[in-house]
Amino acid sequence: MAEKRTVRFVKWLIKVVISYAVFIGTGWLLGRIPAQKIGLSEDMFFDLRMFFMLFGPIYLSLIVKIVLTILAAIKHKEKDTAEQNRGVLLAVTAILMLANLSNAQTAADLSSGLIESKGLKSLNRSKRYNLKGKRFLNVFLPIAFYMLILEILTLLVCIVTFAPLSNAASNAFIFTIVLTALLLLLIPLILTFISGFKGDKAEHERKRDKERQAAVVSGSLVLETDPIRRKQYLLLPKLLVLAVCPGAFLLSFLVLYFTKNHQDQLAVLMLRQPFMALAAASIFAVIPLLMYWANCSGTSLVQRVYLSENRLCYTGHSGSMDERVEFAFVLLRLKEYSVGRRSICIRGIFTRKTKDAYGTHQKNAFSKTLWIPRTFPVEQERILLDFLRKA
């Protein structure tokens, strides 16, 4: 192994010497050309030749590496650089977060640092799962890194040779370097997070399937959401967000637009007031309605009811990865229940068990009202209502 490394190092050293010899010789030949013929001063032409001889082999090798990376991707023979460099990117991200946290001076800064640390923890956990977009990253990472080096070297050459640079040129260099660095850092982190999210979600689904199978084996009836009824259940919040709010705002805008030149008339002025209020309400109602839609969507998707003899257990979860909180409500005593158009309301005494990344917590008997979306299959819902009538 040591002999192979020595041979490779000698070959690399020979290539470096030959490359520099070629570029130095070319630079010496270029020095035979008068600077005035190419419209440059003697000092500027001298600096360019020096940089050509110093950085020429580096430029050439980087460009060749970019071309070879693209050709390898076309032939599907790219190296697995994504997995190798993912740890490096996470380490760089951790260093940047620590540097940001070290400058914290207010409670908001500390809260931001806490959120960043949780994000880093989720990213680190994501390394356990297969990386999505690996083929893309195997090409993107080396090319972006080589481009970043080329941009920095070009900036250095321009600063020394063409100083002082104009504001437009300086801003262009800074923008391209910062953009390349951000893409080099953010795209792998985003894909890592997506990989972790999907992998954790699939793992949690397998866990829920095992729980369902165990409940069925023990004789319990498992009630789960029917996709068709869930789609019908989500129709109302979807219409509110995508149709009612935009429609109310558009109607108000049209009325206010066509009456703007007749505000001197009392009737028109009185007409405009409710439409102004309607426009404001349609704008401010978007976020609450989006939250309502998200709550309906999430609750109806993950809810599950376990029914056994004299026992009702309502389970679900919120969040994902390290922020996931699983809950289970067990009905001890039923006070009353009612069936609405969209949900079943159950009032009674429950025990609650929650599980998160920090452990399991339990709350003994307490009064609670459960609102269960009516997304179960019709037959399962009938069984649930029969159970409640007999409870």
C-alpha positions in Angstrom: 0.0 0.0 0.0 2.8 2.4 0.9 4.6 1.6 -2.4 1.5 2.3 -4.4 1.1 5.7 -2.6 4.7 6.5 -3.3 4.3 5.7 -7.0 1.1 7.7 -7.3 2.8 10.7 -5.5 5.8 10.5 -7.9 3.5 10.4 -10.9 1.5 13.4 -9.6 4.8 15.3 -8.9 6.0 14.6 -12.5 2.7 15.9 -13.9 2.9 19.0 -11.8 6.5 19.7 -12.9 5.7 19.2 -16.6 2.6 21.4 -16.3 4.5 24.2 -14.7 7.3 23.9 -17.2 4.8 24.2 -20.1 3.1 27.2 -18.6 6.3 28.9 -17.6 7.7 28.4 -21.1 4.5 29.7 -22.6 4.6 32.7 -20.3 8.2 33.4 -21.3 7.2 33.3 -24.9 4.3 35.7 -24.3 6.8 38.1 -22.8 8.3 38.4 -26.2 5.1 40.2 -27.4 5.0 43.9 -26.8 2.3 44.9 -24.3 1.2 47.8 -26.5 0.1 45.5 -29.3 -2.6 44.0 -27.1 -3.6 47.2 -25.4 -2.1 46.7 -22.0 0.5 48.5 -19.9 3.8 46.8 -19.2 2.9 46.3 -15.5 -0.5 44.9 -16.2 0.9 42.5 -18.9 3.6 41.4 -16.5 1.1 40.6 -13.7 -1.0 38.7 -16.1 1.9 36.6 -17.3 3.0 35.9 -13.7 -0.5 34.8 -12.8 -0.7 32.7 -16.0 2.5 30.9 -15.0 1.5 30.5 -11.3 -2.2 29.7 -11.6 -2.4 28.3 -15.2 -1.9 24.6 -14.2 -4.5 25.0 -11.4 -7.0 26.5 -13.8 -6.4 23.8 -16.3 -6.7 21.0 -13.8 -9.9 22.4 -12.4 -11.5 22.8 -15.8 -10.4 19.2 -16.7 -11.9 17.9 -13.5 -15.2 19.6 -14.3 -15.2 18.1 -17.8 -14.3 14.7 -16.5 -17.1 14.9 -13.8 -19.7 15.7 -16.5 -18.4 12.9 -18.7 -18.5 10.4 -15.8 -22.1 11.5 -15.0 -23.1 10.9 -18.7 -21.6 7.4 -18.5 -23.2 6.8 -15.0 -19.7 6.2 -13.5 -19.6 9.2 -11.2 -17.9 8.8 -7.8 -19.9 8.6 -4.6 -18.8 12.0 -3.3 -22.1 12.9 -1.8 -21.9 10.3 1.0 -18.2 11.1 1.6 -18.7 14.9 1.9 -22.0 14.9 3.8 -20.2 14.7 7.1 -17.9 17.6 6.1 -20.9 19.8 5.2 -22.6 19.0 8.5 -19.4 19.9 10.4 -19.1 23.2 8.5 -22.8 23.9 9.3 -22.2 23.2 13.0 -19.2 25.6 13.1 -21.3 28.3 11.4 -24.1 27.8 13.9 -21.6 27.9 16.9 -20.1 31.1 15.5 -23.6 32.6 15.2 -24.5 31.5 18.7 -21.3 33.0 20.2 -22.6 36.4 19.2 -26.0 36.0 20.9 -26.9 38.9 23.0 -30.7 38.8 23.4 -33.3 36.2 24.2 -34.3 36.2 20.5 -30.7 35.2 19.5 -30.7 32.4 22.0 -34.1 31.1 20.7 -32.7 31.2 17.2 -29.7 29.3 18.4 -31.9 26.7 20.0 -33.9 26.2 16.8 -30.7 25.9 14.8 -29.3 23.3 17.2 -32.5 21.3 16.8 -32.2 21.6 13.1 -28.6 20.4 13.2 -29.6 17.5 15.4 -32.3 16.5 12.8 -29.8 16.8 10.0 -27.3 14.6 11.9 -30.0 12.0 12.5 -30.8 12.1 8.8 -27.4 10.6 8.0 -28.9 7.2 9.0 -31.2 7.2 5.9 -30.4 6.8 2.2 -29.6 10.2 0.6 -32.2 11.4 -1.9 -30.8 12.9 -5.1 -27.4 11.2 -4.6 -26.6 11.1 -8.4 -27.3 14.8 -8.7 -25.1 15.6 -5.7 -22.3 13.3 -7.0 -22.1 15.7 -9.9 -23.1 19.0 -8.3 -20.8 18.9 -5.3 -17.4 18.6 -7.2 -18.4 21.0 -10.0 -19.7 23.6 -7.5 -16.5 23.2 -5.4 -14.2 23.6 -8.5 -16.3 26.6 -9.7 -15.9 28.2 -6.3 -12.1 27.9 -6.4 -12.0 29.2 -10.0 -14.1 32.3 -8.9 -11.8 33.0 -6.0 -8.7 32.7 -8.1 -10.2 34.9 -10.8 -11.1 37.5 -8.2 -7.6 37.5 -6.9 -6.1 37.9 -10.4 -8.5 40.8 -11.2 -7.8 42.6 -7.9 -4.0 42.5 -8.5 -4.0 43.1 -12.2 -6.9 45.5 -12.8 -7.0 47.4 -9.5 -9.0 49.2 -8.5 -12.0 47.2 -9.6 -15.3 49.0 -10.3 -18.2 48.6 -7.9 -20.1 46.7 -10.5 -17.3 44.2 -11.0 -16.7 43.8 -7.3 -20.4 43.2 -6.6 -20.6 40.7 -9.4 -17.6 38.7 -8.0 -19.0 38.8 -4.5 -22.4 37.8 -5.6 -21.2 34.8 -7.6 -18.8 33.6 -4.9 -21.5 33.9 -2.1 -24.1 32.3 -4.3 -21.9 29.4 -5.2 -20.9 28.9 -1.6 -24.5 29.0 -0.4 -25.6 26.5 -3.1 -22.7 24.3 -2.2 -23.8 24.3 1.4 -27.6 24.5 1.3 -28.5 22.1 -1.5 -26.9 19.1 0.2 -28.3 20.1 3.6 -31.8 20.4 2.1 -31.6 17.0 0.4 -30.2 15.5 3.6 -33.1 16.9 5.6 -35.6 15.6 3.0 -33.9 12.2 3.1 -34.1 12.1 6.8 -37.8 13.3 6.8 -38.9 10.7 4.3 -36.8 7.9 5.9 -38.1 8.7 9.4 -41.6 8.9 8.1 -41.3 5.4 6.4 -39.8 4.0 9.6 -42.6 5.4 11.7 -45.2 4.0 9.3 -43.7 0.5 9.7 -43.9 1.0 13.4 -47.6 1.9 13.2 -48.2 -1.1 11.0 -46.7 -3.4 13.6 -48.8 -1.8 16.3 -51.9 -2.3 14.2 -51.1 -6.0 13.5 -50.4 -6.6 17.2 -53.8 -5.0 18.1 -55.6 -7.2 15.5 -53.9 -10.3 16.9 -55.0 -9.4 20.4 -58.6 -9.1 19.3 -59.0 -5.3 19.0 -60.7 -3.6 16.2 -58.6 -0.9 14.5 -60.4 2.1 13.0 -58.4 4.0 10.4 -59.1 6.9 8.0 -60.7 6.1 4.7 -59.0 8.1 1.9 -62.2 8.9 0.1 -64.0 10.2 3.2 -60.9 12.1 4.2 -60.9 13.8 0.8 -64.5 14.8 1.4 -63.7 16.0 4.9 -60.9 18.3 3.6 -63.1 19.8 0.9 -64.5 22.6 3.2 -61.1 24.0 4.5 -59.7 23.7 1.0 -62.6 25.7 -0.5 -62.3 28.3 2.2 -58.6 28.9 1.5 -58.5 28.5 -2.3 -61.9 29.9 -3.3 -63.8 31.9 -0.6 -60.9 34.1 0.5 -59.6 35.0 -3.0 -63.2 35.3 -4.3 -64.2 37.7 -1.5 -61.1 39.8 -2.0 -61.5 39.9 -5.8 -65.2 40.9 -5.4 -64.3 43.6 -2.9 -61.5 44.9 -5.1 -63.8 45.2 -8.1 -66.5 47.0 -6.2 -63.9 49.4 -4.6 -62.2 50.0 -8.0 -65.4 50.8 -9.9 -66.7 53.1 -7.2 -63.5 55.0 -6.4 -64.6 58.0 -8.5 -68.0 58.3 -6.9 -67.2 58.6 -3.3 -68.9 62.0 -3.0 -72.3 60.2 -3.1 -73.5 59.0 0.3 -75.0 55.7 -1.1 -71.7 54.8 -2.7 -69.7 55.7 0.4 -72.0 53.5 2.5 -71.6 50.7 0.0 -67.8 50.8 0.1 -67.6 50.4 3.8 -68.7 46.8 4.1 -66.6 45.8 1.1 -63.5 47.4 2.6 -64.1 45.4 5.7 -64.7 42.2 3.6 -61.4 42.8 1.8 -59.5 43.2 5.0 -61.2 40.1 6.5 -60.4 38.0 3.5 -56.7 38.9 3.8 -56.4 38.4 7.6 -58.4 35.2 7.5 -55.9 33.4 5.1 -53.4 32.4 7.8 -56.0 31.1 10.4 -57.8 29.2 7.6 -54.5 27.7 6.4 -53.8 26.5 10.0 -57.3 25.1 10.2 -56.7 23.2 6.9 -53.4 21.9 8.1 -54.9 20.8 11.4 -57.8 19.0 9.6 -55.4 17.4 7.2 -52.9 16.2 9.8 -55.5 15.0 12.3 -57.6 13.1 9.8 -54.4 11.4 8.3 -52.8 10.1 11.5 -55.8 9.4 13.8 -56.5 5.8 14.8 -59.0 4.3 17.2 -58.5 0.9 19.0 -61.7 -0.7 20.1 -61.8 -3.7 22.4 -64.2 -4.9 25.1 -65.1 -1.9 27.2 -62.1 0.0 26.1 -61.6 2.9 23.6 -58.1 4.2 22.8 -57.7 7.2 20.4 -54.1 7.6 19.1 -52.2 9.9 16.7 -49.1 12.0 16.5 -48.0 15.5 15.6 -44.6 16.7 14.2 -41.9 14.6 12.7 -38.4 13.3 13.5 -37.2 14.6 16.9 -40.2 16.9 17.2 -42.7 14.1 16.8 -45.1 13.7 19.8 -47.2 10.6 19.9 -50.4 10.6 22.0 -52.9 8.1 23.2 -56.2 8.9 25.0 -57.9 6.0 26.8 -61.6 6.6 27.7 -62.3 5.7 31.3 -65.8 7.0 31.7 -68.1 8.5 29.0 -70.2 11.5 30.0 -71.9 12.2 26.6 -71.2 12.2 22.9 -72.7 13.9 19.9 -72.4 13.4 16.1 -71.9 16.4 14.0 -71.6 16.8 10.2 -67.8 16.8 10.3 -66.8 15.2 13.6 -67.8 13.1 16.6 -67.6 14.9 19.9 -66.8 12.7 22.9 -66.9 14.2 26.4 -65.6 12.1 29.3 -62.8 11.1 31.6 -59.6 10.1 29.9 -56.0 9.1 30.6 -53.4 10.5 28.4 -50.0 9.1 27.4 -47.5 11.0 25.3 -44.2 10.0 23.9 -41.5 12.3 22.4 -37.8 12.4 21.9 -37.3 13.1 25.6 -39.3 10.2 27.0 -42.8 9.0 27.9 -45.2 11.1 30.0 -48.6 10.1 31.4 -51.5 12.1 32.8 -54.1 10.3 34.9 -57.8 10.7 34.9 -59.0 14.1 33.7 -61.9 15.6 31.9 -61.5 16.2 28.2 -63.5 16.7 25.0 -62.3 14.8 21.9 -63.3 15.9 18.4 -62.8 13.0 16.1 -63.0 13.7 12.4 -65.6 11.6 10.6 -63.2 10.0 8.1 -63.5 6.4 9.1 -65.2 4.0 6.7 -69.0 3.9 7.2 -69.1 0.4 8.7 -66.3 1.3 11.2 -68.0 4.5 12.2 -71.2 2.6 12.9 -69.3 0.2 15.1 -67.8 3.2 17.0 -71.2 4.8 17.5 -72.6 1.4 18.8 -69.7 1.3 21.2 -70.5 4.8 22.5 -74.2 4.1 22.9 -73.4 1.0 25.0 -70.7 2.7 27.1 
